[in-house]
């Protein structure tokens, strides 16, 4: 079995440090993470997110390309229906070239009415825009002349000049937390980027739907089976729980007014006791056992950890990466 890959997230400003210092902190984290055994760095995407300061992912990843050596760079995730697919095809190709073929294109639907309005689009069209966008980008990435006249996007005899290094294109991970979205990822043959809002039982239910959709469409299981988890890991369980209690209860507070939880999605807002089961909270060895369940049951092979929390000092973040490298990653990779 291929060794499990590990990544960590950056891109959300830490209020302890000036904005202009954030990127140097993330560069240092990338260097330490690489030494600790991490394989990737991921950056999220939000617009109009005041008061939280989110850096835009493609720019962050481009800046970190020189500091990450062989590590993959993951857009985790770009809300694709907000963009023109020609723009994103060119951006993704450029980043793939800049990074020497290390870009992974993580995408999702998006959900906030305010953002679709700002993008000149309708939320009701988000599925159609997503499907057409991926089709347009795949055609453009062939390097051939493209004519595509869809409901939402039109390209007439267009051909991009910047081609991605990876062939036929960078890997596409589709985030999904509802039955319809997971089924769509399977029908399109895309990797399902398993979200942190889904606990083990949620994933088990949705995985069956995803596999069925893959099989019906004649697609194999994609090479990547990625998983994102919110993480609070400390040297012992008691310390981890104490740290997590201070902020985990409000992890999704920002998302509540944005409407992330819908009738069709997994349940987002949960008690701290339930969050203990969903997130990675505890000692490295305890968290490794949680991850091994996902690996054994679903074949997860790329795990992205979100270790950020309010007022996390830089040295504490670096120590967390080292701790994960010393005591969690070996327990997972040894299992495989």
C-alpha positions in Angstrom: 0.0 0.0 0.0 1.2 3.5 -0.8 2.3 5.5 2.2 -0.3 7.9 3.5 0.5 11.6 2.7 0.0 14.3 5.3 -0.6 18.0 4.8 -1.5 21.0 7.0 -3.5 24.2 6.4 -2.4 27.9 6.2 -4.1 31.0 4.9 -6.1 32.3 7.8 -4.4 35.3 9.5 -3.3 34.8 13.1 -4.3 37.9 15.1 -1.1 37.7 17.2 1.0 38.8 14.2 0.9 41.7 11.7 -0.6 40.7 8.3 2.7 41.2 6.6 4.4 38.7 8.9 1.9 35.9 8.2 3.5 34.6 5.0 6.9 34.3 6.6 5.4 32.4 9.5 3.8 30.0 7.0 7.0 29.6 5.1 8.7 28.6 8.4 5.9 26.2 9.0 6.4 24.7 5.6 10.1 24.1 6.2 9.5 22.6 9.6 6.6 20.6 8.4 8.6 19.2 5.5 11.3 18.1 8.0 8.6 16.5 10.2 7.3 14.3 7.4 4.5 16.4 5.9 3.9 16.2 2.1 1.5 19.1 1.4 0.3 22.6 2.3 -3.3 23.7 1.8 -4.9 27.1 1.7 -8.7 27.8 1.9 -10.9 30.3 0.1 -13.4 32.8 1.3 -14.6 36.2 0.2 -16.3 38.9 2.3 -15.4 37.1 5.5 -15.0 40.0 7.9 -13.8 40.0 10.7 -11.7 36.9 9.9 -8.8 37.7 7.5 -8.5 35.0 4.8 -5.7 35.3 2.4 -6.6 34.3 -1.2 -5.3 30.7 -1.8 -3.8 30.9 -5.3 -1.6 33.8 -4.3 -0.6 32.2 -1.0 0.3 28.9 -2.7 2.3 30.7 -5.4 4.3 32.5 -2.7 5.0 29.3 -0.9 6.0 27.3 -4.0 9.7 28.3 -3.5 9.7 27.3 0.2 8.0 23.9 0.0 10.5 21.8 -1.9 8.7 18.7 -3.1 5.5 19.3 -1.1 2.2 19.5 -2.9 0.2 22.8 -2.9 -3.5 22.3 -2.4 -6.3 24.9 -3.0 -8.5 23.7 -0.2 -11.0 24.7 -1.5 -11.7 27.2 -4.3 -15.5 27.9 -4.6 -15.4 27.3 -8.3 -18.9 28.5 -9.4 -17.9 32.0 -8.3 -15.2 32.2 -11.1 -14.9 32.2 -14.8 -13.5 28.8 -15.8 -11.1 30.3 -18.3 -9.6 32.4 -15.5 -9.3 29.4 -13.2 -7.9 27.2 -15.9 -5.1 29.7 -16.6 -4.5 30.3 -12.9 -4.3 26.6 -12.1 -2.0 26.0 -15.1 0.3 28.9 -14.0 0.5 27.6 -10.5 1.3 24.1 -11.7 4.1 25.4 -13.8 5.5 27.7 -11.0 5.5 24.8 -8.5 7.0 22.3 -10.9 3.9 20.2 -11.2 2.9 20.1 -7.5 -0.5 21.7 -7.6 -3.7 19.9 -6.5 -6.9 21.7 -7.4 -9.4 21.4 -4.6 -12.9 22.8 -5.5 -16.3 23.1 -4.0 -19.8 24.6 -4.8 -19.9 27.4 -2.3 -23.1 28.3 -0.5 -23.4 32.0 0.5 -26.0 34.0 -1.5 -23.9 37.2 -0.9 -21.0 35.8 -2.8 -22.9 34.6 -5.8 -24.5 38.1 -5.9 -21.0 39.6 -5.8 -19.9 37.3 -8.6 -22.8 38.2 -10.8 -24.2 34.7 -10.6 -27.2 32.9 -8.9 -26.8 30.4 -6.1 -29.5 28.3 -7.9 -27.1 27.9 -10.8 -24.1 26.7 -8.8 -24.3 23.1 -9.7 -24.5 23.8 -13.5 -21.7 26.3 -13.2 -19.5 23.8 -11.4 -20.1 21.0 -13.9 -19.6 23.3 -16.9 -16.5 24.9 -15.4 -14.8 21.6 -14.9 -15.6 20.5 -18.5 -14.3 23.8 -19.9 -11.1 23.6 -17.9 -10.4 20.0 -18.9 -10.9 20.9 -22.5 -8.6 23.9 -22.3 -5.9 21.9 -20.5 -5.6 19.7 -23.6 -4.0 22.6 -25.3 -6.3 22.3 -28.3 -8.7 24.9 -29.6 -11.9 24.9 -27.6 -15.5 25.8 -28.6 -17.9 25.4 -25.7 -21.4 26.9 -25.7 -23.1 26.0 -22.4 -25.9 27.4 -20.4 -23.5 29.4 -18.2 -20.2 29.8 -20.0 -19.2 30.3 -23.7 -15.8 29.9 -25.3 -15.4 30.2 -29.1 -12.3 28.9 -30.7 -10.3 29.6 -27.6 -6.9 28.2 -26.7 -4.8 28.8 -23.6 -1.1 29.3 -23.9 -0.1 28.2 -20.4 -0.4 24.4 -20.1 -0.1 22.6 -16.7 2.9 20.3 -16.3 0.8 17.5 -14.9 -0.9 15.4 -17.5 -3.7 15.5 -18.4 -4.1 18.2 -15.7 -3.6 18.7 -12.0 -5.6 16.4 -9.7 -9.0 17.7 -8.9 -10.4 17.1 -5.4 -14.1 17.9 -5.0 -15.3 18.8 -1.5 -18.8 17.5 -0.8 -21.0 17.0 2.3 -24.4 16.1 0.9 -25.6 13.0 -0.9 -26.1 14.9 -4.1 -22.7 16.5 -4.1 -20.9 13.2 -3.3 -22.9 11.5 -6.0 -21.8 14.2 -8.5 -18.1 13.7 -7.6 -18.5 10.0 -8.3 -20.3 10.6 -11.6 -17.5 12.9 -12.7 -14.8 10.5 -11.6 -13.3 13.1 -9.2 -11.6 12.5 -5.9 -14.0 13.2 -3.0 -12.3 15.6 -0.6 -13.9 14.4 2.7 -14.8 17.4 4.8 -14.2 18.0 8.5 -17.9 18.4 9.1 -18.5 14.7 8.4 -17.9 12.3 11.2 -17.0 8.6 10.7 -20.6 7.5 10.4 -21.4 10.3 7.9 -18.5 9.3 5.8 -19.5 5.7 5.8 -23.0 6.6 4.6 -21.7 9.0 1.9 -18.8 6.7 0.8 -21.3 4.0 -0.2 -23.1 6.6 -2.4 -19.8 7.8 -3.9 -18.7 4.3 -4.7 -22.0 3.5 -6.3 -21.8 6.6 -8.5 -18.2 5.8 -9.5 -19.2 2.3 -10.5 -22.3 3.3 -12.5 -20.3 5.9 -14.4 -17.5 3.3 -15.1 -14.9 5.2 -13.1 -12.2 3.6 -10.9 -11.6 4.9 -7.4 -9.3 7.9 -8.0 -5.7 7.8 -7.0 -6.3 10.2 -4.1 -8.7 9.6 -1.3 -8.2 12.9 0.8 -9.5 13.7 4.2 -9.6 17.1 6.0 -9.8 17.1 9.9 -9.9 19.9 12.4 -7.1 19.1 14.8 -6.0 19.9 18.4 -3.2 17.5 19.3 -1.1 17.8 22.4 1.4 15.6 24.3 -1.5 14.1 26.3 -5.2 13.9 26.1 -6.0 16.2 29.0 -4.0 19.1 27.6 -5.6 18.7 24.1 -9.1 18.7 25.6 -8.4 21.8 27.6 -7.0 23.6 24.6 -9.9 22.5 22.4 -12.6 23.5 24.9 -11.4 27.0 24.6 -12.3 27.4 21.0 -13.7 24.2 19.4 -17.2 25.0 20.6 -17.2 28.1 18.4 -15.3 26.5 15.4 -18.3 26.9 13.2 -19.8 30.0 14.7 -18.6 32.0 11.7 -20.4 29.6 9.4 -23.8 29.7 11.2 -25.0 33.0 9.7 -23.5 32.1 6.3 -25.8 29.1 6.0 -23.2 26.3 5.7 -25.6 23.8 7.2 -28.5 22.9 4.9 -31.2 20.3 5.0 -29.2 18.1 2.6 -25.8 18.4 4.3 -24.3 16.6 7.2 -25.0 18.2 10.6 -22.5 21.0 11.1 -23.3 22.5 14.5 -22.7 19.9 17.3 -22.0 19.8 21.0 -18.4 19.7 22.2 -18.8 16.1 23.2 -19.8 15.3 19.6 -17.0 17.4 18.3 -14.6 15.2 20.3 -15.6 12.3 18.1 -15.6 14.2 14.9 -12.3 16.2 15.2 -8.9 15.0 16.1 -8.6 16.0 19.7 -6.2 14.1 22.0 -2.7 12.7 22.1 -0.9 11.9 18.9 -1.4 8.1 19.4 -5.1 8.5 20.1 -5.6 10.6 17.0 -3.6 8.2 14.9 -6.1 5.4 15.8 -8.9 7.6 14.7 -7.2 8.2 11.4 -6.4 4.5 10.9 -10.2 3.8 10.9 -10.6 6.0 7.9 -7.6 4.5 6.2 -8.8 0.9 6.8 -12.4 1.5 5.9 -12.2 3.9 3.0 -8.6 3.8 1.8 -7.9 7.4 2.8 -4.3 8.2 1.6 -3.9 12.0 2.0 -4.8 13.6 5.3 -4.8 17.4 5.7 -4.8 18.7 9.3 -6.1 22.1 10.3 -4.0 22.9 13.4 -4.8 26.6 13.6 -6.6 28.0 16.6 -6.9 31.6 18.0 -3.8 33.0 19.6 -1.7 30.0 18.6 1.9 31.3 18.9 4.3 30.5 16.0 6.6 28.4 18.2 3.5 26.4 19.4 2.5 25.8 15.8 6.0 24.6 14.9 6.1 22.4 18.0 2.7 20.9 17.0 4.0 20.0 13.6 7.1 18.4 15.1 4.9 16.5 17.6 2.7 15.2 14.8 5.8 14.2 12.9 7.3 12.4 15.8 4.3 10.6 17.3 1.3 10.6 15.0 2.6 10.1 11.4 4.7 7.0 12.3 1.7 5.4 13.9 -0.3 5.9 10.8 2.4 5.1 8.2 3.5 2.1 10.2 -0.1 0.8 10.0 0.0 0.9 6.2 
